[in-house]
Amino acid sequence: MRRLVHEGIRELVPYPPGKPIEELERELGIHGSIKLASNENPLGPSPEAVKAIKNSISSLNRYPDGSAYYMKEALSKKYGISPEEIIVGNGSDELLELIIRTFFVYGDHAVQSFPTFLVYEKIIMGAGGDVSSVPLSNFGLDLERMLDAVTSKTRVIFINNPNNPTGSVLFKDELLDFLHQVPDDIIVVLDEAYIEFVRDDRVANGLELITQHPLLIVLRTFSKLYGLAGLRIGYGFASREVVDYMNRIRQPFNVNSLAQAAAVAALTDSAFVSRTIELTNSGLEYLFRELDNIGIEYHPTQTNFFLIKVPGGGDSMYNKMLKHGVIVRSMSPYGLLDYIRINVGLPEENERFIETFRKVLDK
Ligand SMILES: Cc1ncc(COP(=O)(O)O)c(C=O)c1O
């Protein structure tokens, strides 16, 4: 069996499948637990998206529109990018994989920062590639060292802005300077899964940078701001040529019809977007104030999640909070052993987190 898979796959550790909340509750004998572990939107899905899904259900006997025509039209109108420069995927996760399948061959090399979104390394290893992981500098991406890591075999560089799990951001001028130094034959993936949460207008925005490197691919998602993580829908902006090559190997019906209808409607749901942003900002303010009161170190963020340094380590804190029905993310898989990551929840969930955290810390 072992010889059927290449070394990259043999070395991979399977993504730890989290148990469903209901199952965890049954095992622990608790109920009413809250989850602040996956950077999801605590308000639920966009109501406009839900309406659109209900209206589309009766057409489930039909295959979805393989060209995602209406979705690309809607994105094109909103962002001023032509439909030929847009690609739609079953979550931005699928687009990451599609990029690698299109432009990467066995033995190629990629550069990422570390810690960052864990999927990048997984897909490179899965494709039999090599990855250089450049340590963050003061919790932010070290673009200079990432450039230094480029070799003659480098095909892809992953930039996550804001960076998951640290919440750090890159400014426009530094990313522009970086893009101008990346050789023209290397793909730059700019993953902007959380860009809509950013408050600082000095932060780089892929839409403004798209013409600055011929192989720049900007990825975005409906999973976070629009609350549609369970539907699986994301999109990317890139040159016509890049999109054309990716479309050649894309599964023809990669994005289901409910997801497409929901995404088009969600883009019009400005009331939900505003509520999400307000809830995030007021939640961050509350959580930071309370953590200051407790005297616990945390990392400033431009997103809907942030890191907290915890005594006794992230794994132990995860287990202790879990026993009280508060699900957080231990940062040990990201090499940050002393940290947990939480996302902003509903006001009552934030309060429950602080209350439980105090109890566990005995403060
Ligand atoms: C940085 C980053 N990129 C991409 C994704 C994947 O998003 P999607 O749900 O669109 O696959 C996530 C999800 O957590 C993420 O944190």
The ligand as an SDF file (V2000), in Angstrom:
LIG
                    3D

 16 16  0  0  0  0  0  0  0  0999 V2000
   -6.8930   32.1440    5.3360 C   0  0  0  0  0  0  0  0  0  0  0  0
   -7.9870   31.2830    4.8340 C   0  0  0  0  0  0  0  0  0  0  0  0
   -8.0490   31.0420    3.5250 N   0  0  0  0  0  0  0  0  0  0  0  0
   -9.0200   30.2670    3.0100 C   0  0  0  0  0  0  0  0  0  0  0  0
   -9.9680   29.6970    3.8350 C   0  0  0  0  0  0  0  0  0  0  0  0
  -10.9570   28.7690    3.2120 C   0  0  0  0  0  0  0  0  0  0  0  0
  -12.1390   29.4020    2.9300 O   0  0  0  0  0  0  0  0  0  0  0  0
  -13.3210   28.6250    2.2070 P   0  0  0  0  0  0  0  0  0  0  0  0
  -14.3250   28.3450    3.2600 O   0  0  0  0  0  0  0  0  0  0  0  0
  -13.7960   29.5960    1.1630 O   0  0  0  0  0  0  0  0  0  0  0  0
  -12.7730   27.3770    1.5970 O   0  0  0  0  0  0  0  0  0  0  0  0
   -9.9570   29.9340    5.2030 C   0  0  0  0  0  0  0  0  0  0  0  0
  -10.9340   29.2980    6.0790 C   0  0  0  0  0  0  0  0  0  0  0  0
  -10.8580   29.2610    7.2660 O   0  0  0  0  0  0  0  0  0  0  0  0
   -8.9120   30.7500    5.7170 C   0  0  0  0  0  0  0  0  0  0  0  0
   -8.8100   30.9740    7.0230 O   0  0  0  0  0  0  0  0  0  0  0  0
  1  2  1  0
  2  3  1  0
  2 15  2  0
  3  4  2  0
  4  5  1  0
  5  6  1  0
  5 12  2  0
  6  7  1  0
  7  8  1  0
  8  9  2  0
  8 10  1  0
  8 11  1  0
 12 13  1  0
 12 15  1  0
 13 14  2  0
 15 16  1  0
M  END
$$$$
